[in-house]
């Protein structure tokens, strides 16, 4: 929860700059509605979308420029790094889920 005294974050320090996430996304032709933004910082924005009790997390890495320097490449680099980490953990997660 953000306190009433907290200063708003300048757009240049958020992942999407002055843009915002869509209020609705489609996953497998189902319309998911934005419910909550968990984090919006310099590197990424992470949010919860929901449809009929099903939930998905959307994470968008850096898209906005900073001080006139394009930083979309930073977002691509971070997304690749994160995808690689998840791929390495895939077997661990599958074994853990299979044990439950």
Secondary structure, DSSP 8 states (H G I E B T S, - for coil): ---TT-----GGGSTTTT----SEEEETTEEEEEEEEEEE-SSEEEEEEEETTEEEEEEEE--S-BTTB--HHHHHHHHHHHHHHHHHHHHHHHHHHHH-
